[in-house]
Amino acid sequence: MAAEPEHHRLLEFERKLDATIGDGADVLARVRATCIQWPADLWMIRLLGQLHHAHRMIEIGTHQGGSALWLAWCFRPREIICIDPWLGMAGPAEETLRIFDEIRRFAWDRLGVTLTPMQGNAEDILPTLPDGAFGGVYVDGYHAEVFVEKDLRLGWPKLLPGGLLMGHDYCAEHPDHLGVVRAVNAWPEEPNVTLLGPSRVFFARKGLGGI
């Protein structure tokens, strides 16, 4: 019985997306086919994109590219740096990269957004990127606490003042996501974190308070 209200909430956000996406229906269809995000997750990211603009962004954990495409649609940046080892953990690496390449071309042709792949681990790649140069960082890589802690710590300096660090899978009810919860709760910026329930999305804005 407890699951029924949650099911109804998810359907509510599904209806909101379908009713308000307008000419982005083709984008939403590709996102749904290539990433696992609740309708509430997609809706909350869309709201953040309506309130905040980012010229350049970083995504940690890209996989097939569905969430990168959604960030591109919602925030309309010029470029998203897509960091992923692309090791084939959820299927053959070659197939994952093939789908990502299709998404990358679609993002450019449809939205004029460049998805720039950087293959490797975030802890190796983030230090090579300039500090204070990005309007958004989206954390959705390995969910073990030690990796999320590094992503938060290394991603935060990359933001411009007022930039958003966003993340996915803050969900204490899911055993595979407890590392995200623990890392966020222990993060020094935790007092500034907003949890966008009933989604699994969280965010913190750098230096300038709320949005």
DACOR-V736017 format. One record per backbone hydrogen bond with DSSP energy under -1.0 kcal/mol. CO is the residue of the C=O (numbers start at 1). NH is the residue of the N-H. If there is no record, write none. Layout:
# DACOR-V736017
co = [CO;CO]
nh = [NH;NH]
This chain:
# DACOR-V736017
co = [3;4;5;6;7;8;9;10;11;12;13;14;15;16;17;21;24;25;26;27;28;29;31;31;38;39;40;41;42;43;44;45;46;47;48;55;55;56;57;58;59;60;62;65;66;67;68;69;70;71;72;78;79;80;81;82;83;84;88;92;93;94;95;96;97;98;99;100;101;102;103;104;105;106;107;107;108;114;116;118;121;121;122;125;126;134;135;136;137;138;139;144;145;146;147;148;149;150;151;152;155;156;157;158;158;160;163;164;165;166;167;169;171;174;177;178;179;180;181;182;187;189;190;194;195;196;200;201;202;203;204;206]
nh = [7;8;9;10;11;12;13;14;15;16;17;18;19;20;21;24;28;29;30;31;32;33;34;35;42;43;44;45;46;47;48;49;50;51;52;78;79;135;81;138;83;140;65;69;70;71;72;73;74;75;76;114;57;116;59;118;61;120;91;96;97;98;99;100;101;102;103;104;105;106;107;108;109;110;111;113;112;80;82;84;124;125;126;128;129;160;164;58;166;60;168;148;149;150;151;152;153;154;155;156;158;159;132;133;134;163;206;137;204;139;202;171;174;177;181;182;183;184;185;186;190;192;193;203;197;199;170;196;167;194;165;162]
